[in-house]
Amino acid sequence: MIETNDLSKQFNNDLWAVNGVTLNVQPGKILALLGQNGAGKTTTVRMLTALLKPTRGWARVAGYDITKNPQEIRANVGVLTEQHGLYMRMTGEEYLEFFGRIYGLDPERRRARSDYLLQYFGIADAAQRRCGEYSKGMKQKLALARALMHDPSVLLLDEPTSAMDPESSRLVRDEIARLRSSQRTIIICTHNLGEAEALADSIAIIYRGKILLNGTLDELKRSVLGPVEYEAKFAHAFDAGDLSLPQGVTLAWRGSDSLRFRVERPQVVNPMLVHSLTARQAPLVSFQEVPQKLEQVYLKTMAEAQGLTYAA
Amino acid sequence: MQRNLSAIWMVAQREFTDQLRDWRIVVPMFLLVTLFPFIADDTTRQAVSFMNRFGGDLILDNLIPFVVLVIGFFPLSFTLVVALESFVGEKERGTIEPLLSSPIEDRHMYLGKLLVGIATPLVFSFVSIGIYLILVARRDVQFPSMYMLALILLLTFAHAVLMVSSAIVISVQATTIRAANLLASFVVVPVAFLLQGETILIFWGNEDVLWFAILGVTLLAALLVRLGLSHFRREYLLGREIDTINLKWLGRTFASRFKGQANSIKDWYRTELLQSLRQLRDPLMIVVGVGLVAGIVSYFWVVVNMPTYIDLSPERISQFRTFIAENLTNLDSLGERLPAPMLFFHNARTTIAFLLLGLVSFGTLGLTLFIGNIALVGGVLGAAQLVGYSPLLAFAVGILPHGIFELTAIFLATAATLKVGAQLVTPQPDKGLGEILLVSLADWFRVFIGIVLPLLAIAAVIEIYLTPELIKRAFPFL
């Protein structure tokens, strides 16, 4: 479990890199931390791994306080850092062996974990090769294997699928999903909004050290983009005229061969809306929910934070 | 213990492997270690031949120990680059963060890297020295004694610890390899001077004096290791990304500490300076103790040993007294030749020198300079005794009147310098090394400006205008 309250970090008595971050990630859940470069994601992760001491606030990770029990936290957290951090003159196997020793695994367990992870990520054939000879994707996989070597209960992953080909990305996402199902607590920092949407149970958007939004994807969509919209598509141009709309429906947008409605209670209202359209002889081809994407939520939030107008 | 050693070895082992797989380290080191002894051997042969023809026994006798010292130094200077990169290099390559995120303890990480940094150049140094000694053994030259060789090997070891420990301190503090390499001159240049000093000791011909060099270098090295361990913090390595001089912060931190909470000069003297003086109690006791010992030992050394070095027959003593009398005849015009402000400036400059030397040596060189000054006083009194003047009277009229102020000022300044050194090697988890240094300097300047300078000003006036009068009255025959 990860719990933070008013977590803040100031550098050189000047810049607040992180300012008042409050998060709660339960076991078996994934939080995606989104934000621009320099927004404070890495500083937040470094505080959660007890690498940086907070200037203000507190955090508990895997049951330990980050300021009082840094060693326990490091022993229970797996970190994938922004840079892969491999030693280029070590072989993949030696690298995992080295970190296995640092994490205090006995030789048998080290061997078993190393074999499993190298096999799982499809780099077992390259285990005897020097890391410097690996491709970008292989390096990323090995770094992820390192983060998982000691089978940690909490994972902090910075761009876990960056530089990976689609198959490898899928493999890593599957592994992350599997870890979630085994009750691991996971935070992912990513710029890949599709990945966040696919994996995360909750999403936090951080801007200049402050959390602007935090909640489930549905909550964020609702709060940022408003109620769900439904689009009625017609076979040809259709003049709806002064279409009488059921209560709880507003016309959001009018096109020549389509209409968009903002609907408060779709389960109740949508059948009535479809009925009234067909009653007006509308050549209805389809009636469906307009997909709301995390990208829209993110871009709109960022635009508003910067005082800009969001153009959908 | 077993667990600690195992963790240190884990870090060291990886670094050893890494170094030995890097041809850019292995090849030059191999060439340096194997070729240089042959070059040195040939140089020795030619030098011996030259001196056999034209004389120069002193150089001939000590040439081989000197070359051994130099051969041992070369690999140290080369492998310094590895130590300099130890932390900042990993930071730049991005490999430090996974290591820092692991449960390995700070001291294990630090000592592991220190071990590699010291062991690698030492192995190269000793191998190089070994090859040279084998080559020299074939020649018809005087082979140095085992005692001398042991001293030089110890000195080489102390050099390795000194250089590597300072390089690692730099590596932790620097944010880029480029900055670390630039800062390396602060290691190489002083050690090169040190080497020259040790060369003088070797050619001086007194082997035992080398012990002082070994002890001095070992003490400094130990303090540097302590400094490194005290200030090594994960946060420090990751918390700073760029080296920028923040003059505003520097000025603010210094001024805030110097001024403290005081609202007026009177308030400052009453609260802040008093607090600083209270904090000087322990170092002041050390300084007073060391000063007394230095003065007394020096006095007795001169009284006991000088007669064996110089002729102190009644005629000779009479010559000495005449010489002193001639030199003190113009005491009346001392103020014209040495105005009080000049003397004040000289003494203030010496006090600053205590600080500067103390800063680069954690207070030890400042203390050494202080010991030298006090020993000089003891020596002068011893000399007075030898030529028949009362040392007590000489002290009472020649030193005490201005010494009450001057010695107090120097004792305080030295104690403050010692405190600066102590603060540098004391762990302070909430402060970075730069901040600790600034705060320590502000403390030192509090004492310097608040009390040392006024005391030195009073002392200068007394020394120029009152002391000569007292000397003339006490020794009317002068």
Interface residues (C-beta under 8 A of the other chain):
Chain A: F11 N12 N13 D14 R46 T49 L51 L52 K53 Q71 E72 R74 A75 V77 V79 T81 E82 Q83 H84 G85 L86 Y87 M88 R89 M90 E94 F98 F99 R101 I102 Y103 G104 A143 R146
Chain B: M10 R14 T17 D18 R21 D22 R93 G94 T95 I96 E97 P98 L99 L100 S101 S102 P103 I104 E105 R234 E235 L238 G239 R240 N246 W249
